[in-house]
Amino acid sequence: MKKYLVLITLPLLLTACATSNESYESLNKSEQINTEFKTVYLEISPLVQECSGEGIYECLQVRKITIDNNGAYVAKNLEWENFYDGIEGYTHNNNESVILKLKQYEVENPPADASSVRYVLDRYIQRTPVKQN
């Protein structure tokens, strides 16, 4: 009797947990990401800035970095800019300034309130401890 109960119940459970291809594909379409990426370098300040968009939250302060002919990392701009996106694989530490090498992907068909760019940490270039006052 127990064998028959298991044989009847198991297919029902598996069917209930399955997702239709249509709904699965629509979820993936909204966040499809190109496999091609652009390499970018950012310097991240230890300080964050209050910023607003969909509510009020804290933004990283960043400067875009270039590499000169001698291989030195040079800030393109001395002013810090608000960075509204997240960086996958990076956790901010307000006790250090960092230079990061990132992979920047274009997101196809992002949701209306989401970024069309995705940043993924490739590696840390430089980490400098900073004392807070």
C-alpha positions as CSV (number, residue, x, y, z in Angstrom):
1,M,0.0,0.0,0.0
2,K,2.8,2.4,0.9
3,K,4.5,1.7,-2.4
4,Y,1.4,2.7,-4.3
5,L,1.0,5.8,-2.3
6,V,4.6,6.9,-3.1
7,L,4.2,6.0,-6.8
8,I,1.0,8.2,-7.0
9,T,2.3,11.1,-4.9
10,L,5.8,11.4,-6.4
11,P,4.6,12.4,-10.0
12,L,2.2,14.9,-8.5
13,L,4.9,16.6,-6.4
14,L,7.3,16.8,-9.4
15,T,4.6,18.3,-11.6
16,A,3.7,20.9,-9.0
17,C,7.4,22.0,-8.7
18,A,7.9,22.3,-12.4
19,T,8.0,25.7,-14.1
20,S,6.5,26.2,-17.5
21,N,9.0,27.1,-20.2
22,E,7.1,30.2,-21.0
23,S,7.4,31.7,-17.5
24,Y,11.0,30.6,-17.2
25,E,11.9,32.2,-20.5
26,S,10.2,35.5,-19.6
27,L,12.2,35.7,-16.4
28,N,15.4,35.2,-18.3
29,K,14.6,37.6,-21.0
30,S,14.2,40.5,-18.6
31,E,17.8,40.1,-17.3
32,Q,19.7,38.7,-20.3
33,I,23.3,39.8,-20.2
34,N,25.7,39.9,-23.1
35,T,28.8,37.7,-22.8
36,E,30.9,40.5,-24.2
37,F,32.2,42.9,-21.6
38,K,34.3,46.1,-21.4
39,T,37.1,46.4,-18.8
40,V,36.8,49.5,-16.6
41,Y,38.8,50.6,-13.6
42,L,37.3,52.5,-10.7
43,E,38.8,54.0,-7.5
44,I,36.4,53.6,-4.7
45,S,36.4,56.1,-1.8
46,P,36.1,54.9,1.7
47,L,33.3,57.4,2.2
48,V,29.7,56.9,0.9
49,Q,27.3,59.7,0.0
50,E,23.5,59.8,0.6
51,C,21.8,59.8,-2.8
52,S,18.3,59.4,-4.1
53,G,16.6,57.6,-6.9
54,E,14.0,55.0,-5.9
55,G,14.1,56.2,-2.3
56,I,17.1,57.5,-0.3
57,Y,20.2,55.2,0.0
58,E,24.0,55.4,0.2
59,C,26.0,55.5,-3.0
60,L,29.7,54.6,-3.4
61,Q,31.9,57.5,-4.3
62,V,34.0,56.7,-7.4
63,R,36.5,58.1,-9.8
64,K,37.2,56.6,-13.2
65,I,40.8,55.4,-13.7
66,T,42.9,55.1,-16.8
67,I,46.3,53.4,-17.2
68,D,49.0,55.7,-18.6
69,N,51.9,54.7,-20.9
70,N,54.1,53.8,-17.9
71,G,51.4,51.5,-16.5
72,A,50.4,53.9,-13.7
73,Y,46.8,54.2,-12.6
74,V,45.6,57.8,-13.1
75,A,42.3,59.3,-12.0
76,K,40.5,60.9,-15.0
77,N,38.8,63.4,-12.7
78,L,39.7,64.7,-9.2
79,E,36.0,65.0,-8.2
80,W,34.2,62.0,-6.7
81,E,31.0,60.9,-8.4
82,N,28.0,59.0,-7.1
83,F,27.9,55.4,-8.2
84,Y,24.3,54.2,-8.4
85,D,24.9,50.6,-9.5
86,G,26.2,47.7,-7.4
87,I,29.4,45.7,-8.1
88,E,28.9,42.0,-7.9
89,G,31.6,40.4,-5.8
90,Y,32.6,43.6,-4.0
91,T,31.8,44.5,-0.4
92,H,32.5,48.1,0.6
93,N,34.9,48.8,3.5
94,N,34.9,52.3,4.9
95,N,38.4,51.8,6.2
96,E,40.1,51.5,2.8
97,S,40.4,53.2,-0.6
98,V,40.5,50.7,-3.4
99,I,41.2,50.5,-7.1
100,L,39.2,47.8,-8.8
101,K,39.3,46.2,-12.2
102,L,35.7,45.5,-13.3
103,K,33.9,43.7,-16.1
104,Q,31.1,45.9,-17.4
105,Y,28.3,44.1,-19.2
106,E,25.3,45.5,-21.0
107,V,22.0,44.1,-19.8
108,E,19.5,43.6,-22.6
109,N,15.9,44.4,-21.8
110,P,16.4,45.5,-18.2
111,P,13.3,46.1,-16.0
112,A,12.1,49.7,-16.1
113,D,13.6,50.6,-12.7
114,A,16.9,48.7,-13.2
115,S,20.3,49.6,-14.7
116,S,21.2,48.6,-18.2
117,V,24.8,48.0,-17.0
118,R,26.1,45.2,-14.7
119,Y,29.4,45.5,-13.0
120,V,31.3,42.4,-11.9
121,L,34.6,42.5,-9.8
122,D,37.5,41.0,-11.8
123,R,40.2,41.8,-9.2
124,Y,41.5,44.3,-6.7
125,I,44.3,46.4,-8.1
126,Q,45.2,48.4,-5.0
127,R,44.0,48.5,-1.4
128,T,45.0,51.5,0.8
129,P,44.0,51.6,4.5
130,V,42.5,54.9,5.5
131,K,42.1,56.1,9.1
132,Q,38.7,57.7,9.8
133,N,38.6,60.9,12.0
